[in-house]
């Protein structure tokens, strides 16, 4: 698929002396916008009332967007690598904005299927392309610190909700004077429609700004004082390249897929039920000892740890390695889940600390994954490989809610559950984390038969999927 000349990769090759630290802000301009996906709960109740529908039917909007994120990232990953970050970020901006505008039309005309099509499908495709668009570029600009670079960008996705949530409440209050953001007040559907239009236009401007300033390094560029030989000395890190087509034929890719799926499914298990979960854990008789306001504050704490974990743990992986970092996510996470299930209800502060650490590992798993892929498969088509790996997120986005909601539905009525009702679901997560830990433990160096010929180090080179893997 050809792109207009002003978006082409050749037009954005950086000139000598370009400051590579301008690239993370370009990536953040995209990720902070698409991170709004985590703020859909702000207007969820309003849509339920507006469409006279159920929480499940409205929840499909978010689930559909996450599924499309993974599928589009996998389908368009090679296209993103071939055409460069500007074309990808421009495309993501148009689709993400169009998703809001079509969704606003669906709300205004009372057509829920248009919201599915807009935010769920069009917006979801924009999510997927936008999520992976800066990743391979950041890795090429920061070969000395890939974990730091990807952590800075993907941190924005985790933090997008921290910006979108309060702004959305203020805007809906502006568009509907009867709504003040407190419990018991719900904005009108027309206010949500206007919110969608506003967000769509604002996000379009910010994402296009990111596309405008992004650059790719020249093929022979390297950071001052950086010696590629030092990279090869690290365990599991290769200076060779593997194409996306061949990467998915290696056991390493699928072992990492399983590890990421298990880590994300466990994290979503808490995120899906965060506010009611803390209230149910500390229910006193027929009344919750944790107020709705405190539960909302707990959700905010989890968002901070989700965002912070994406940066802190990914940066740490530059020093201790990607495989050991995933051993912490999955192994320590397993222990934290056991503690949450057994002693988490003994004290509110203990519950919050355990849940916050688990969510920080959830976020860290996302931001460390691109650097892990770079270590295993090189930089040749790391964006396309990352896109394929994100299908694990799509699968986890379905499995996580199904597991915890299925268990809770079998245990009683929402609003009347207690800590013990969550334990079966939490121990299922423990089992998943154990599977992921073993999968990560089995990852080793990629066999040389999958490597590209020497000199194949730019995305425009012919893919080795057209060649035999064994030479």
C-alpha positions, 0 to 999 in steps of 0.5 A: 500500500503506497503512501503520499510522498509527504508521509514517506520514510525517505522524507523524515530521515534525520539530518546530522546533529538531530537530537534523538530526545525529540522522538519520545515526545512525538511518541507520547503525543500519540500514546497519551491520546490513544490511552483514553481507551482506559477512561471509558468507564467515565461515561459507561453508565451514561451510555447504558441509560442513553441506549437503555441497554446493559453494562455488558452491551456497553462493555463490548465497545471497549472489548471490541476496541482492544480486540481490534487493537491486537488484530490491526497491530498484527495485520499492519505491523509490516506496513508500519515498518516499511513506510515509517512512523509518520505514515503510521502515526498519521493513519492512526490519528485519522482512524482514532479521530474518525472513531470518535466522530462516528461514535458521536453520530451513533449516540446522537441518532441512538444507534449503538451499532454505530458506536461499535463501528466507530469507537470499537472498529475504526478507533480500535484499528487506530489504536493498534497502528498508533500503539506500534507506530513509534516502537521500532523507531524508538528502538533504533534511536536508543540501541543503548537503552531500548527499555528506557525508550519504549518505557517512556512512550508506552508509559503514555498509554497507561497515563492517558486515562489520568488526563482523559478522565478528569477532562471528560468529567469537566467537559460533560459537566460543561455540556450538561449542567445537571451533571457535576461528576458526583455519585448519583448524577449521570450525564445526558447522552447528548453530553457524551456525544459532544464529548466524543466530538471534542476528544476526536478533534483534540486528539487529531491535532495532538497526534498529527503534531507527533507525526510532524516532528517524528524522524528516523535515524540514517542507516549508519547512525549510532549514538555517540560512544555506543559500541554495538559489540557491547550489546552482543555480550549480553545474554539473549541479545543478538546483533542479527535480524529476523523478519516478522514472517520468520519470527512467528515460526520460532518457539521464542516468539510463542513462548513470549506470547504465552508469558505476555498473555498470562501477565496481561490476563492476571492484570486485567483480572484486577483492573476489570473489577478494581472499584467493586473489588476493594469494596467487596474485600472490606465489606462490613456486614451488609454495608461496604466499609470502603466508600465509593469515593475511596474506591475511585481513589483506589482506581486512580492509584492503580492508574499511577502504578500502571503508568509508573511501572511501564517506565520504571520496570522497562528501564530496569530491564536495561540493566538486569535483562529482559528475561530476568525482568519477566521472571519478576513480573511472573514469579513475584506476581504469582506470590503477590496474587497468593498473598492477595487471595489469602491475607489481602483482606486483613488490612486495606493498606496491604490490599492496596500495596499488593494490587498496585504492585501487581498492576505495575507488573502488568504495565511493565510487561507491555513496555518491556516486550518491544525491547525483549523482541529487539533482543531476540530478533533484532531491529529489522522488523521489530515493529511488525513482530511487536504487532503480532505479539499484541494478539496476546493482549487481544486474547487476554482482553477476552480471557481476563474478564471472562474468568473473573466475571464468570467466577463472580457470577457463580458466587453471588450477586454484585454488591453482596460479594465478599473477599472469599468470593474472589479467591477462586478467580485469584488462584486461577490467575496464580496458575496462569502466572505459573504457566507464564513463568515456565514459558519465559524460563524456556526462552533461549537464543534464536537459532541462526537459521532464522537470521537475515543475510548480512546487510539486511537492516532496513525495513525496505529490504526484501522480507525473508519470508520470500526465501527459505528459512534454512540456507 
